[in-house]
């Protein structure tokens, strides 16, 4: 589990094919890996990946074919800068939102502009993910916990205003450009609400209904 608050950036130094999937090596001198053990998880551009080797300030992770098929990882190249976050601890300050590191789909940046000191970004989303978005809701883009400024359902677009600190501490300034594909993880709470509403409508035993959720402020 993660928070979407990026701890450091690292450099992708190697991509090695491994019998149908790949192994990545990331050099992360600004990420404290002293407490990272083999088998621990590090989110890389929002993808929860398991550490299989550690060498000083570099570590290696294996990526399955499933992960390759549903993320923007196929577009990564050696030298790319990755947003990194170690799995959260029970004592971690919860500064972002609940992030699983399980990418739901790939979005595409369609607009970048200045809005005072902030960066204004529009991202075209897979249509099936738009129902999980809301004005002033939470979304994870390349591992970064962000607030949706507003949504444009007719265009399948989410609009973001990103403050200078976030731009400086992530790979946004280095790599985000119009046409770039980014990893999207929708709000986990929205997914569970959808499931609860579905159960409520299908089972006479369930007390959870759409009206109950609306009256309780969850919908």
N, C-alpha and C positions, 0 to 999 in steps of 0.2 A: 504494500500500500504506500502511496505517495501523496504529496500535497500540491504538486505543481509549482512549487517555489524552487527555481533553479539554483543549485548550490555552486556550480562552476561549469565552465565549458571545457571540452577536450577536443583533441584532434584525432580524426580517424587516420591511422597510420598504415593499416593493412586490411585487405579483404581477400580471404583465402577460400576458394571453393573446397567443400568437404563432402564429397559423395552425394551431391544433389542439394545440399544446403551450404551455408557459409560460416566461417569464423571471422570475427572482426577483432582487431586490436585497436585500443584507444589509449592515447597518451594524455594523461590528465594531471599535470603537475600541480594544479590549483585545487584538486579535489583530495581531501584527506581520506586515503584508503588504508590507514593504519588499523582501522577496526573492521575492514572488509575481509571476509573469509570466502574460500571457495564455496560456491553454492548460494552466496548472497545475491541479491538483486540490485541492479542499478538501472534506472530509467535513462534511456538514450534517445533524445528527441521524442520522448513520450512512450517509448517501447520498453516494457519491463523485460530485461535480459539478465540471464544468470551468468555470474562470473565463473569461468572455468580455469583461469590462470591469472597470476599476478606476478609482475616483474617490476619492482620499484614503483614508479609512478604510472606504469602502464598496466592494463589488464585486458584479457581476452574474453569474448562471449561467443556462444554459438547461437545461430539464428536458423530456425526451422523453415521448411518450405511454406508452411501455413503463414508464418509471420511475413515471409517475403511476398506472399500473394496478396496480403491485405493492407500493407503499409507502403510508405514512400521509400522504403529502404533500397529498392532496386535503383533509385536515382542517386544514391549516395556514391561519392567518389573519395579516393584517398586524398587527404588534405582538407576535407570538409570539417567544419566546426560543429560539434554536437552539444546540445543542452543536456546536462547531467544532473541527476538527483539520486542519492542513495535512498533505499527503503527507509521509511520513517520509523522512529522508535516510539514507545509509549510515552516518553517524556518530551517528544518533539513538539515545539510550538506549532499549532495548526494555522498557518498563515494563508493557505490557499483554499482548496476544497478537496473533497475525497476523490482521489485519482487512483485507478487500479493499474494503469500502465498497459491496459488492453485496448489497442487501437480499434476503433469502430469503423473507420474508413479514411479515405484520402480526400482532402480538399485542395483547392487551387486558388492561389492569390490572384485576384483580378483587378485590384486597385490599391495603390499606395499614394498617400498624400500627406502633407503637413497640416496639423490642426493645432495652432499655437505651438507649444513645445512638444506636443505629443505626435505620435505617428498614427495616422488614420489608415486602417487596413480593411479591405473587403475580401472575404473568402467565399468562393462558390463551394457549396456543400453537396454531398450526395443527397438526392431528394428524400431518401428514406430516413435520413438523420435529422431533417428539419423539424420534425414533430417533437424532438427532444430539446429544442432550443427555445429561448424566450428572451424578451427584452430584459436586460439587467440580470440575466442568468449566468451560469458558469459553463465554461467550455475549456478543454485542454487542446492547445495547438502546439505541435512539436514539443510536448511536455510542459508547456507554460500554462499555468492557471490564469485564465483571462475572463473578464466580464464582457458579455455581449452588450455593446452599446445599444444596438437595436437589431432586429432581424427584418429581412425583406423576403417573405415567403414566396411571392410571385416570381422572384429571381433565384430562389434557393441560395440566398446570400446572408451571411452574418457580418455585421459591421463592428469593428473593434477600434477603440482608442487606447493606445499603449503609451504609458508614461516614459520619459527619457531614461529613468533608472532601469526599467525592464529591458528597454532596447539595448542599453549598455552592458547589462549583465548576461545577455543571452546571445544567440547567433543571429538575431533579427537584422542588425546592421550589416553583418557580413554576407548573409545568404538570402534573406527574404527579398524576392523580386517578383514582378508580375509574371505569371505563368508557372511559378514554382509550386510543386506539390508539397503538402504538409500533412502530418499525421493528426487525425482528429479523434478525440475521445469525448463523448458527450457526458453530461452530468449523470452520475450513477444513480442518484435519487430519482431522476426522471425515468430511468429504465425500470426501477423497482415499482414506481407508481403505476406505470403502464401494466406491469404484471399483476399488481394488486387489483387494479380496476378490471382487468380481464378475468381474474379469479372471481371477483365479486359478481360479475355478470353471468358467469357460467355455473356457479355453485349456489344452491339454495341454502347451504350451511354457512356460507360466508356472511359476516356482518359488515364487510368492507364494501362500500358502494361509492360511486362517483359523487353522490350528494354528500356523503359523510366526509370524504376527502376535501370537497369544496368548503363545507362548513367549518372544517378544522384548519383551513388555510393552506392545504397541501396541493391544491389544484387551481 
